[in-house]
Amino acid sequence: MSDSNELTSAQRDDLRTIAAMIVPASDEYKVPGADDPTIQADILSTLGRDAALVAKALDHLAKLAGKPLAALDNARRDAVAKEFRASGGGAAATLVRVVLQCYYRDDRVLRSLGLELRAPFPKGYVLEDGDWSLLDPVKARGGALRRAP
């Protein structure tokens, strides 16, 4: 990789292929897959601090596949994806998180979910009251969290 935020052409191709496997397009819900050009552009432009881990995940995926992921038949591609999930560790989890975060902020996807196309702030979203006692173990730790500078 020439720049920490740039993926190689082969990595971008594998990213597009694995993204489509993570979230395929749906005619039923009228939403694109995560391989959609707009979603892919969002992923690539917002990699930031995740770029190195995503590149590591894509390199691991390429090693498992032995050739471009798109060149594999469906059965072999599914087997590689299964092995990738099992052996990819934190890098694979980062790749999946990046794909999902960009997918679920796409206007077409939000619209299909019936969500208002706006930023969550300043209006915010209403959350149902939950069981606040779940935070008791955290509160019991006292000042165990580091202080901001």
Number of C-alpha atoms within 10 A of each C-alpha: 11 7 9 13 17 17 20 12 10 15 22 16 17 22 27 23 19 24 23 17 16 16 17 16 16 10 9 6 10 12 20 20 21 27 24 17 12 13 23 20 12 18 23 18 11 14 21 12 10 17 22 19 17 25 24 19 25 25 15 17 26 18 13 17 21 12 13 16 25 15 13 14 9 11 9 13 20 15 13 20 20 12 14 20 15 10 15 19 11 14 20 22 15 19 24 18 14 20 26 17 13 19 25 14 16 17 15 15 18 16 14 11 12 9 10 10 13 12 10 9 7 7 8 9 9 6 6 6 6 7 7 7 9 9 9 9 9 12 11 9 9 8 9 9 8 6 6 4 3
